[in-house]
Amino acid sequence: MTKRIIIVLVFVLFTCFGVGAQQAYSPDENIKLIFSLDSNGVPIYQILYGDKVVLKSSRLGFKIKNDEHHLSHGFKIIDSKFTSLDETWKPIWGEESEIQNNYNEFMVHLEQEKTQRMMIIRFRVFNDGVGFRYEFSDQANLGHFVVEKELTQFATTGDHIAFWIPGDYDTQEYDYIESRLSEIRGLMSNSITTNLSQTSFSPTGVQTSLLLKTDNGLYINLHEAALIDYSAMHLELDDKNYIFNTWLTPDSQGDGPYMVVPSTTPWRTVIVTDDARKILASRMTYNLNDPSKIEDTSWIKPMKYVGVWWEMITGKSSWAYTDNFKAVKLGVTDYTSAEPNGKHGATTDNVKKYIDFASKHGFEGVLVEGWNIGWEDWFGNSKDYVFDFMTPYPDFDLVEIQKYAKDMGVEMIMHHETSSSVRNYERHLDEAYQFMKDYGYHAVKSGYVGDILPRGENHYSQWMVNHYQYALEKAADYKIMVNAHEAVRPTGIGRTYPNLIGNESARGMEYQAFGGSKANHVTILPFTRLIGGPMDFTPGIFEMDISKLNPENNSHVNSTIANQLALYITMYSPLQMAADLPENYNRFPDAFQFIKDVGQDWEKSVYLEAEPGSYITIARKEKVTGNWFVGNVTGKGERISEISLDFLDRKKKYVATIYSDGDDANYKTNPQSYSIRKLDISYKSKIKLKSVEGGGYAISIVEKK
């Protein structure tokens, strides 16, 4: 890592604008931060991009529970300084092999005159945005406190277009809605959002990562970074003034975060650009996280995998071994009296088929869900049921599968459904992780479906955020990679703990098997959910008519095959699943070849074209091989995409294999129409392709021998 640090007196790098008013610039001087105290000692900030206002004067501070002296006003500045940093660091996995971390930092030390309480606000101004957080040092008059409300505001300049999902303390699994800010209140009660959980907090509340588009050409992303020991942030819109107010996820008692000094909050992030591609290219969220705390990272490896999952999601097979067995007590292991239902997916023979398929086609891993006892009790509304994570069903032979997978050169991926019984999971984590190691499992997919037990916590409260972190750090002790589903949305933690190789935390492919998602859903996720870290989206579905897998399921996957291929490029993850059944890939071996070939760990990424909700085209260069792959997903309407290949090496010739929508492709009526052709190309080449709504294209580019 190369680093340059400069500390200078405050008057060198910002200019004063009256009492307490100070400003700081990004390294390229295009973004300006202005900080000041108003006449009541309230800290406020503004952000400008060039000559355009991004955020108007927005207040900062806190209300403290059961304390009349809130950290909201009456402050004076007692110290301030600037620090500049320019470093380059190498991620363990990522969209590029090196990331530049370059910012100007402004730190202001505030004292509340009436109480002598101290609060630091630290701003970092990058070329792609601003991050800021609150810090509390050791002090006599503030030892510990409960946050009643964080007063951080994001005061926008007008009725922007927003790409949003409803505020919810327990799930992010919504289709994104595109609307004006003024329309959110009305749409929140619309049938689009009737699946809101009971924990929805406000008729104008939305979740981060939130994307805004202004009428004067700016793209703004609001989110947070380094969410540790704190509650996840939501945003409540004042739709008369277009101001977003911070709303923290409460715990089971209705409280916000419990703070013990010295402490810091997560970073609040504002990414801003006039080019949508730069939102996708931003690494500011990662840069605001600490470097890796795992010294030996040699065991953390990107991987592609298949698994016994899609057939259960679609209803073709089941997680449960039996339909008519009811456990008498928790932890029962005697299933000899249970009658098999004949649909159980995680059988030894069925899993071997997936292992054979993975080995034949070069996939590193096989995920098996439904291997351990208890699923019928859980599905049978035993809300207090807990899994033990170590006892298999009678038809799943752990020892035989371990040996078979090892002989075939395939890694097995463990599945831990916690049933949201969090204390039970924590109680068994050590033995569950040791069990994994004993049987050769080096990665786990964890799940938190349902209400949090035992005390009704919210999925995104401080209490649960601390649990996810505990499970992640404990996994690192056992050299286990984690793919957490239903957990809190990622905030760049993957830099500090790179064994977090995947999250769900959004509406993934599974929804296409029980109701569907909008065709343009995948053109929004990279601008929102993926800002904080990779998503285990589980792409690669080739049979769009779910009734052909399960006659009782009439769902339809709203995508073409070419679109599914492109997702391996546009939906970045070091953990990529080929989610469909082996028999469906065997029907389309020429299209399946792209999934086999495509990389998953990248040296370089080039963002060729992008517009949220409409289209994304990305080119990525694979580490080691140097092969390039291009993916385009198209959301709204049919369009012609014309891209230049000038990112290629000028001294080399290449062969491109193009997988594109067929002339008659239609994501609803003819999704399996695609064409494949080869072209000799160079850096001078340009490619013009048609993508249908819900379609796209994928290109494999290899050096010509």
Beta strands, then each sheet from edge to edge (+ up, - down):
strand 1: 2-8
strand 2: 22-25
strand 3: 31-37
strand 4: 43-49
strand 5: 52-59
strand 6: 62-64
strand 7: 75-89
strand 8: 99-112
strand 9: 117-126
strand 10: 129-136
strand 11: 144-150
strand 12: 153-155
strand 13: 161-164
strand 14: 177-180
strand 15: 205-207
strand 16: 210-213
strand 17: 219-225
strand 18: 233-238
strand 19: 243-248
strand 20: 258-260
strand 21: 263-264
strand 22: 267-273
strand 23: 303-308
strand 24: 365-368
strand 25: 411-417
strand 26: 441-447
strand 27: 481-484
strand 28: 500-503
strand 29: 575-577
strand 30: 602-611
strand 31: 615-622
strand 32: 628-634
strand 33: 639-644
strand 34: 654-661
strand 35: 674-681
strand 36: 686-691
strand 37: 696-703
sheet 1: 1+ 7- 8+ 9- 10+ 21-
sheet 2: 1+ 7- 8+ 9- 10+ 22- 17+ 16- 13+ 14-
sheet 3: 2+ 3- 4+ 5-
sheet 4: 6+ 11- 20+
sheet 5: 12+ 19- 18+ 15-
sheet 6: 28+ 27+ 26+ 25+ 24+ 23+ 29+
sheet 7: 30+ 31- 32+ 37- 34+ 35-
sheet 8: 33+ 36-
end
